[in-house]
Amino acid sequence: MNRKLYNDENYIVSEEFGRTFWFDTNNELMSAPTYTKGGFDKSQSDYVSEWTEWEGVNYSKLFEIVRHLTIKKHFEVKHG
């Protein structure tokens, strides 16, 4: 796993994006700004599918996040 990507339960925090990512109850990819001292601002959360500014987005890093969340979800459902 990328060292700039770390896990916390069902969330993945990305330094690359400065955001925390997770799947909502409908498996939609969500994100919110990450606080520099840990945690994130869930009141500022949004659906990644509704992002309007994609210029400069590192798709490889975003797909890596989705991959890790999917694996975590799979093991949670299968082994949880």
N, C-alpha and C positions, 0 to 999 in steps of 0.2 A: 504494500500500500504506500502511496505517496506520503512522505513524511509531513507534508503540509496539509494533510487530510487526517483528521482524527475522529474517533467514534465516541458517542455517548448514548448508550441505550439504543433508541430507535432514530437517533439523529446523527448526521455527519456534519462536522464543522470544517469549512474550507477556508484556509487563509488566502488562497488564490482569488476567491470571490468575496471574501470578507462576510460570508453569509453561512447560516446553518440551514441544512436541507433535511427533509423528511417526507414520507408519504402520509397523506391524510387518510381518513377512514375509507375513502373511495379510491385509494391508491393513486391519487393525483400528487405530482411532485410539488412540494411547497418549499419556500425559502423565507428567511428573515435575516435582518442584519445581526451580526454577531458582535457582542460587546467585547472590547479589548481585554477586559479582565475576566472573561468567561460568561457563559450564558448567552441568551439572545433575546431580541425584542419581538415577542410573538404578536404584539399589537400591530407591528409593521409587516406582518407576513403577507405573502402573495403567492399566487400560482405561477410557476415557471412558465407554463403554457400561455400566460397572459403578458409575459414580458414583451415590450414593444421595441426595446433597444437591444439589438443583437450584435451590433458592430463591436468587434474586439472580444467577444465572448470566446473563450477557449473551449470548443466543443469536446475535445479529447478529455479535458478535466471534468466537464459536465457529465459526459457519458461514464467516466470513471465513478463519479458520485452515484449515478443511477445504478450502475452495476453493483456497487457495494451495498446500497440500500436494498436492492432486489435480493441479493444473497442473504442479507440479514433477515429480510422478510420471509424468505423461503425456509430458513432454518428455524425461525420463530414459529411458523405455521407447522412445519413438519416435525420439529423436535420439541416444541414449546409445551 
